[in-house]
Amino acid sequence: MKKRLHSISLSLLILFLFVACSEKMETIPTNYPYNYGNYLEYNYMKKVGDVEGSFSFKYPKGWVVEEMPIWSATSEKEASPDWGVELYKGDNKANKIIISGVVSGIPVDENSREDMWRKEGLQKSELIVGNVNRGEMYSGLFKNKVKIVVYYYDRENPPGFEAGWQLQAYVLVDKEFYNKNRDEIWHILASVKKIE
């Protein structure tokens, strides 16, 4: 009896440790109530007077929006997205959101993209806002940071399958920062859209 009780206790302990150590990032449920009452709107115009490549999003006060620096590809570094912005809270540039437009036109193999993010431990899901599927999303913990990648849909078309350009967002933040600013991060991601 003691041996059996010991085995059950040990099994429960192992199960508890497995659950406690296998961190899963909590994402926003599909019925999340977005409220943009105190948010500012930002319109990014790639070219003055031309909506091609332009997008908008909403962000809370206290966040800073800067145009992204653009760099060419080298043997050590990929080229930057064609255009976009970085958002960070206060002076905390280490935890940021990048929203960018990327020239597309070549169909992207969804399975290869999913495999790439799965290798980093990210899980695929959909960004649902007001019962509308806004995009394909990959999220999870990577090197002790919360990582979220969103490929926004064009008029409900899967990302990467429409000629022109693609809108995407990339989040890489510390877990503590994510936990404190989770609602603001998801509000920003849910508000991103092309200006047409």
N, C-alpha and C positions, 0 to 999 in steps of 0.2 A: 504494500500500500504506500509506504513512504517513497519507494523507488518510483512508483507510478506518479505520485504527487510531485516529486522532484522533476520528473520528465515533463509533466504538464507545465510546471512553473518555468522551466527552462525554455520550453517551446513558446510560451507567452512572452517571455523576456526577449527572445530572438525576434518574434513577430513585432513587438513594440519597437525594438531598435531598428528593424528594417523600415517600418513606417516612419519613424522619426528621422531617419537618415535619408530617406528618399524624398527630397524636397521637390514639390511641384509648385509651379508658380500659379497663383490664382488669377484668372483673367476675369473680365467683366461679363456678367451674365447677359443674355440676349434682351432681357427686359429692363436693362439698366436705365434709370431716369436721368437723362442728360438735361442740365439746366445751365444755360449760358447767360444768365442775368447779369453777372458782373464781369463778363469776358470781353476782351477787345477783339476786333476783327483785323486780320492782316491780309492784304492782297499783294501777292508777289507777281509783278509784271516782268516777264522776261525781256520784252521790248516795249517801250512806251507806245501806247496806242494799238498794240497787237496782242490779242488774247492767246494766240498760239504759244503754248508753253507756260501759260500763267495759271496760278492756283491761289486758293485762299484757305484760311483756317482761323480758328478762334483760340485765344490763349488768355490765361488769367493774369491779372496785374501782379507784378513782382517777377514775371518772367521776362527775359531779354531775347529779342529776335535780332540776329545778325545774318547778313548775306554770307554764304559759305565761300571760303577761299577756293579758287580753282587751280588745279595743278595737272600737269601732263604725266602720262605713264612713264615709269622708269623701269629698270630691271628689278628694282626692289619694291616698287609700289605701283598699284593699279592707278589708272587715271581717276580723277574725281568725277562725280556725277556732273552732268553738263551745267546744271544750275540748281540753286536751292538756298535754304536757310538752316541755321542752327538755332535751337532754342535752349536756354538754360535758365535756372532759377537764381536770381540775385547775381552773385559773382562766382557761382559754382559751375565752372566750365567743364569739370570732369564728368558731370552727369548731364547728358544732353539728349535732345531729340533732333534728328536731321530729317527734314522734309525736302525731297528733291525730285526734279524731273529728269528723266533719262531718255535719250533718243532710242526708239525701238524700231520695229519694222521687220525684224527677223523673229519668227515665232519661237517662243521659249518653251523648251520641253519641260512641262510641269513636273514630271517624275524626276528629272535631273536636279531641278531646283529643290524639290522636296528632299531628295537624298542628301544634297549638300547641307541643308539646315538640320536634317536628322543627325548627321555626323557630329554636329555641334550640340546635340541633345535637345533641339527645339522641336516642339510639337506643332503640327499643322492644325489650324482651325479657321473659322470664318469671322470676319468683323461684321457683326450684325448691329445695325443702328435703326431703331424704330421699325423692326421687322423687315428691313431691307439689307440684303447682303452687300456690304460696301467694299469687300475685298478679301483677299487671301492673306492669312496671317500665320506667322511662325513665332513661337514664344517659348521661353524657358530660362533656366539658369545656365550661364556659361562662364566658367572661370570666376565663380562666386559673384557674378553680376547678373542682373535681369536684362535679357536681350529680347527685343520685340522687333520683327520686321513685317511691314504691311505693304502688300502690292494692291493698290486701289483699282477697282474695276472701272471701266469706261462704259457707262450706260448699261451696267450689269453684264458686260462681257468679261470673260476671264482676262487677267492681266497678261500682257505680252503677246496677245494675239490680234492686236489692232495696230495697223501701221501708224506712224507718227511718233508719239512720245508716251512714256509711262510715268505715272506718279507713284512715289513710294515714300515710306517713312521708316526710320531706323532709330531704335531706342537702345541705349546701353548705359545703365545706371547701377549704382550700388544697391544692394537689397534694402538697406536702411532708408536710402533716399526714396526708393520705389514705395516702400511701405508708408512713408510719410506723405508722399505726393501721388499716390496711386490714382485717385479720382481725377486730379488735374491732368495727369498723363493721358488717361483714357478719354477725357473730354477733348483734349487737343487732337488725338488720333482720330476720334469719331467725327471731328468737324472738317477734316481735310477734304478738299474737292477741287476739281479743275474749274477754271473760269471759262465758260464757253459763250 
